[in-house]
């Protein structure tokens, strides 16, 4: 099993090309079930994307990959399988996103309950309740979701009792070919969902935003072929921003729409990090004197839970004490025991983490527990004294494309070992 070996103490200096968004590509891949031929550009070839490709292939999609150009070409026969097995869904939560399009296109689906990172319960009740309102009959049995719709799904009004990215995506895709009009209220409004809407509209859907958290979908009979370029990965960009800040480096990030990460930039500016903005570039300039701050994670456009672990590492280096309130997931401080092994002083009380600043981190052998926790340990290792070994980096590979190569190009001493 691969590990990362990192020798800390090097400033990051150089240029990094930000990959396409994993979290935008996954629902877009699921939505390709509704069309015969799709070409997706700017695809990040991380483990989660390969898992989704394997899932679609198991359903009968014919898929060609161009690794050099980051392009996926998908051809679908008239009939696909409607069974998404446990083996194809167990490692990735986004596998459940094939439920909506399979049901919409073929009137039935058997999909395994999803897996993924162990960061909280993340139930799929909102997916199921919404699909039922569209006319589906659903039952759960032996770890599988059995869904049927004898006739076409029918448009309706759906009010989410809490904001859910996955449920918004699944119902958006399902409603595209439903009869009549669907209204989604209190839906998620992440940039990745807006990217999904843009993709679906390019295929011929009739979707428009009525307000910040209200979407209107007028069903169409079928969706057409298209070519689409996926947005940049804002979470990868945010991760490298924090890494540059932690090492007191200077890094230029390419292929970035910095307006999408304004909240993150604002938080880091308060901590003393400086930025220079260009059209598709963001230059990050570190500061020896990182300032303390308090942050609460919130749905977009608030500070993302997927950058909370990385920010915690930076807070360990700040002058003074900081606090993080985690409002999205109930089990998302899994990086804390490993950071403590490096010398961090952090206390957890419920959904709050209290971080003692001005800590001198030292290298250690570490264990990655989930995708974002693992990359927070990478950042900690980059600034720590001496050598660190990070185990179970398959978590890291789920969401970061060529991370050691990108960091090495900026001067980091990092390599993959067995």
C-alpha positions in Angstrom: 0.0 0.0 0.0 1.4 3.4 -1.0 2.7 6.0 1.4 4.0 9.5 1.2 7.3 10.5 2.6 7.7 14.2 3.2 10.6 16.1 4.6 9.4 19.5 5.9 10.8 23.0 6.0 10.7 24.0 2.4 8.8 27.0 1.2 6.4 26.3 -1.7 7.5 28.5 -4.7 6.3 28.1 -8.2 3.2 27.4 -10.4 0.5 24.9 -10.1 -2.2 24.0 -12.7 -5.5 23.4 -10.9 -7.4 20.3 -12.2 -11.0 20.0 -13.1 -13.5 19.6 -10.3 -14.0 16.1 -9.0 -17.3 17.1 -7.3 -18.6 18.6 -10.5 -17.5 15.8 -12.7 -19.2 13.0 -10.7 -22.8 14.2 -11.1 -22.1 15.1 -14.7 -20.9 11.6 -15.4 -24.0 10.2 -13.7 -26.2 12.5 -15.9 -24.6 11.2 -19.1 -26.9 8.2 -18.7 -29.6 10.4 -20.2 -27.8 10.9 -23.5 -26.3 8.8 -26.3 -23.0 10.5 -26.7 -21.1 12.9 -24.4 -17.6 14.3 -24.4 -16.3 15.7 -21.1 -13.2 17.9 -21.1 -11.0 19.0 -18.1 -11.7 15.7 -16.3 -9.6 15.1 -13.2 -8.4 11.5 -13.3 -8.6 10.8 -9.5 -9.8 7.5 -7.9 -13.4 8.6 -7.4 -13.7 9.5 -11.1 -12.3 6.1 -12.1 -14.8 4.4 -9.7 -17.7 6.3 -11.4 -16.3 5.3 -14.8 -16.2 1.7 -13.7 -19.8 2.0 -12.5 -21.0 3.4 -15.7 -19.1 0.7 -17.7 -20.8 -2.0 -15.6 -24.2 -0.5 -16.7 -23.1 -0.8 -20.3 -21.7 2.6 -21.2 -18.8 2.5 -23.7 -16.1 4.8 -22.4 -12.8 6.0 -23.9 -10.3 7.9 -21.8 -7.6 10.3 -23.0 -5.3 10.8 -20.0 -3.0 13.3 -21.7 -5.8 15.6 -22.6 -8.1 14.9 -19.6 -11.0 13.9 -21.9 -13.7 11.3 -21.5 -15.9 10.1 -24.4 -19.0 8.2 -23.5 -21.3 6.3 -25.9 -24.5 4.7 -24.5 -26.5 2.0 -26.3 -30.3 2.3 -26.3 -30.6 0.0 -23.3 -28.4 0.1 -20.2 -28.3 -2.2 -17.2 -30.2 -0.7 -14.2 -28.3 -2.5 -11.4 -25.5 -0.6 -9.6 -23.8 -3.2 -7.4 -22.3 -2.8 -4.0 -18.8 -3.5 -5.4 -19.1 -0.4 -7.6 -20.7 1.9 -5.0 -19.1 0.9 -1.7 -16.1 3.2 -1.8 -17.8 6.4 -3.1 -20.9 8.2 -2.0 -21.5 9.7 -5.4 -22.4 6.3 -6.8 -26.0 6.9 -5.6 -26.3 9.7 -8.2 -27.0 7.1 -10.9 -30.3 6.4 -9.2 -32.1 9.5 -10.6 -31.1 9.1 -14.2 -31.6 5.4 -14.4 -35.1 5.8 -13.0 -35.9 8.7 -15.3 -34.6 6.9 -18.4 -35.6 3.3 -17.9 -38.3 3.4 -15.2 -36.4 1.3 -12.7 -33.1 1.0 -10.8 -31.5 -1.2 -8.2 -28.7 0.8 -6.5 -26.5 -0.2 -3.6 -26.6 2.1 -0.6 -23.4 4.3 -0.9 -20.1 4.3 0.9 -17.3 6.9 1.0 -15.4 8.7 3.8 -16.4 8.0 7.4 -17.1 11.6 8.2 -20.7 11.4 9.3 -24.0 9.6 8.7 -25.0 11.5 5.5 -28.4 9.7 5.0 -30.0 9.5 1.6 -33.5 10.1 2.9 -33.8 13.4 0.9 -33.0 11.6 -2.3 -35.6 9.0 -1.7 -38.3 11.4 -0.5 -37.8 13.6 -3.5 -37.9 10.8 -6.0 -41.1 9.5 -4.4 -42.7 13.0 -4.9 -41.8 12.7 -8.6 -43.8 9.5 -8.7 -41.3 6.7 -8.0 -42.0 3.8 -5.8 -39.0 3.0 -3.6 -38.1 0.3 -1.0 -34.9 -0.5 0.8 -34.0 -4.1 1.1 -30.7 -5.9 2.0 -28.6 -2.8 1.5 -30.1 -1.9 -1.9 -32.5 0.8 -3.1 -35.2 -0.6 -5.3 -36.9 2.1 -7.4 -39.6 1.8 -10.1 -41.7 4.3 -12.1 -44.3 2.5 -14.3 -45.0 5.8 -16.2 -42.8 8.9 -16.7 -41.8 10.8 -13.6 -44.1 13.8 -13.0 -43.0 17.3 -12.1 -43.9 18.6 -8.7 -42.8 21.0 -5.9 -40.1 19.7 -3.6 -39.1 21.5 -0.5 -35.9 20.2 1.1 -36.0 20.4 4.9 -32.3 20.8 4.9 -29.7 21.7 2.3 -28.2 18.6 0.6 -25.8 18.7 -2.4 -26.3 15.1 -3.4 -30.1 15.2 -3.2 -30.2 18.4 -5.2 -28.1 16.8 -7.9 -30.0 13.6 -8.0 -33.4 15.3 -8.3 -32.1 17.8 -10.8 -31.0 15.0 -13.1 -34.2 13.0 -12.6 -36.5 15.9 -13.2 -35.0 16.9 -16.6 -37.2 14.5 -18.5 -40.2 14.4 -16.1 -43.6 15.5 -17.4 -44.3 19.1 -16.5 -42.6 21.5 -14.2 -40.5 20.7 -11.1 -39.6 23.3 -8.5 -36.8 22.6 -6.0 -36.8 24.8 -2.9 -34.1 25.2 -0.4 -31.7 23.4 -2.7 -27.9 23.5 -2.5 -26.2 26.2 -4.7 -22.6 25.1 -4.8 -20.7 26.1 -7.9 -20.5 22.4 -8.8 -24.3 22.3 -8.9 -24.4 25.3 -11.2 -21.9 23.5 -13.4 -24.2 20.5 -13.5 -27.1 22.8 -14.5 -25.0 24.3 -17.3 -24.2 20.8 -18.5 -27.8 19.7 -18.4 -28.9 22.8 -20.2 -26.3 22.2 -22.9 -27.8 18.8 -23.4 -31.2 20.4 -24.0 -32.7 20.6 -20.5 -34.8 23.6 -19.5 -33.5 24.6 -16.1 -33.2 28.1 -14.6 -32.4 29.5 -11.2 -35.4 31.4 -9.7 -33.5 32.6 -6.7 -30.4 31.7 -4.7 -31.9 28.3 -3.5 -34.8 27.8 -5.9 -34.5 25.9 -9.2 -37.2 25.5 -11.9 -37.0 22.5 -14.3 -39.4 22.1 -17.2 -39.2 18.5 -18.4 -38.2 17.6 -22.0 -38.7 14.4 -23.9 -35.0 13.6 -24.5 -31.6 15.0 -24.1 -29.1 15.5 -26.9 -25.4 14.9 -27.4 -22.9 17.6 -26.3 -19.3 18.4 -25.4 -18.7 20.1 -22.1 -15.7 21.4 -20.1 -15.9 20.9 -16.4 -15.1 23.8 -14.0 -11.9 24.0 -11.9 -11.6 22.3 -8.6 -12.2 25.0 -6.0 -11.3 22.6 -3.1 -8.0 21.7 -4.7 -7.3 25.4 -5.3 -8.2 26.1 -1.6 -5.9 23.3 -0.4 -2.9 24.7 -2.3 -3.7 28.3 -1.1 -3.5 27.0 2.5 -0.3 25.0 1.7 1.4 28.0 0.3 0.3 30.1 3.3 1.5 27.5 5.8 5.0 27.2 4.2 5.3 31.0 3.9 5.7 30.5 0.2 4.6 32.1 -3.0 2.6 30.1 -5.5 0.7 31.0 -8.7 -2.4 28.9 -9.2 -3.5 28.6 -12.9 -7.0 27.8 -14.3 -8.8 29.4 -11.4 -11.9 31.5 -11.2 -11.0 33.2 -8.0 -14.5 34.8 -7.6 -15.8 31.3 -6.8 -13.5 31.1 -3.7 -14.0 34.6 -2.3 -15.1 33.4 1.1 -11.9 31.3 1.5 -9.8 34.2 0.3 -11.4 36.6 2.8 -10.7 34.2 5.7 -7.1 33.8 4.7 -6.6 37.6 4.2 -7.7 38.1 7.8 -5.0 35.6 8.8 -2.4 37.7 7.0 -2.1 35.9 3.7 -1.8 38.1 0.6 -3.2 37.6 -2.9 -2.7 39.0 -6.3 -5.6 38.3 -8.7 -5.5 38.0 -12.5 -8.0 36.8 -15.0 -7.5 33.0 -14.6 -4.8 33.1 -12.0 -4.4 33.6 -8.3 -1.0 34.3 -6.7 -0.7 33.4 -3.0 1.9 35.1 -0.9 2.5 33.7 2.6 3.2 35.5 5.8 5.6 34.5 8.6 3.1 35.9 11.1 -0.2 34.0 10.6 -3.0 35.6 12.6 -5.6 33.7 14.7 -9.2 33.5 13.5 -12.5 31.8 14.2 -14.4 30.0 11.4 -17.7 28.2 11.1 -18.3 25.8 8.2 -21.5 26.5 6.2 -23.1 25.5 2.9 -21.9 27.5 0.0 -21.2 30.5 -0.2 -20.0 30.0 3.4 -16.6 28.4 4.3 -16.6 24.9 3.0 -16.4 21.9 5.3 -14.0 20.3 2.8 -11.3 22.9 3.7 -11.8 22.8 7.4 -9.1 20.2 8.1 -6.6 22.1 6.0 -7.4 25.4 7.7 -6.9 23.7 11.1 -3.3 22.9 10.2 -2.7 26.5 9.3 -4.3 27.6 12.6 -1.7 25.5 14.5 0.9 27.9 13.2 -1.0 31.1 13.9 -0.1 33.7 16.6 -2.8 33.1 19.2 -5.7 30.7 19.6 -8.3 29.9 17.0 -11.6 28.1 16.8 -13.5 26.0 14.2 -17.2 25.2 14.4 -18.1 22.3 12.2 -21.8 22.6 11.2 -22.0 20.2 8.3 -20.8 16.8 9.5 -20.7 15.3 13.0 -17.5 13.4 12.6 -15.1 15.6 10.7 -12.3 16.2 13.2 -10.6 12.9 12.4 -7.3 14.7 11.6 -7.0 15.9 15.2 -5.3 12.8 16.8 -2.7 12.7 13.9 -2.0 16.4 14.2 -1.5 16.0 17.9 1.1 13.3 17.2 3.0 16.1 15.4 2.8 18.5 18.4 -0.5 20.3 17.7 -2.5 21.3 20.8 -6.2 20.9 19.9 -9.3 20.3 22.1 -12.6 19.1 20.8 -15.9 20.0 22.5 -18.9 18.7 20.5 -18.8 20.4 17.1 -16.1 22.9 18.1 -12.4 22.6 17.9 -10.1 24.9 19.9 -6.6 25.2 18.4 -3.6 26.5 20.3 -1.5 28.6 18.0 2.2 29.1 17.6 3.0 25.3 17.6 6.2 23.9 16.3 5.2 20.7 14.4 7.6 17.8 14.1 7.5 14.9 11.7 5.8 11.6 12.6 4.4 8.5 11.1 0.7 9.3 10.4 -2.5 7.6 9.3 -4.9 9.1 6.8 -8.5 8.6 7.7 -10.5 10.4 5.0 -9.9 12.5 1.9 -9.6 16.0 3.4 -8.0 14.9 6.7 -5.3 13.2 4.7 -4.4 16.4 2.8 -4.3 18.4 6.1 -1.6 16.0 7.2 0.3 16.6 4.0 0.3 20.4 4.7 1.4 19.7 8.3 4.2 17.5 7.1 5.4 20.3 4.7 6.0 22.6 7.6 7.1 20.1 10.2 10.6 19.6 11.3 12.2 16.4 10.0 10.5 13.5 8.1 6.9 12.4 8.1 5.3 9.3 6.6 1.6 9.3 5.7 0.0 5.9 5.4 -3.2 5.0 3.5 -2.8 7.7 0.9 -5.5 6.0 -1.2 -7.8 8.4 0.6 -5.8 11.2 -0.9 -5.9 9.7 -4.4 -9.7 9.8 -4.3 -9.7 13.6 -4.8 -6.2 15.0 -5.7 -4.6 14.5 -9.1 -0.8 14.1 -9.0 -0.5 15.9 -5.7 3.1 14.9 -5.1 4.1 16.0 -8.6 2.4 19.4 -8.2 4.0 20.0 -4.8 7.4 18.8 -5.9 7.3 21.2 -8.8 7.1 24.0 -6.2 10.1 22.7 -4.2 8.5 20.3 -1.7 10.5 17.3 -0.7 7.7 14.7 -1.2 7.7 11.2 -2.8 5.5 8.2 -3.0 6.9 5.0 -1.5 5.6 1.4 -1.0 
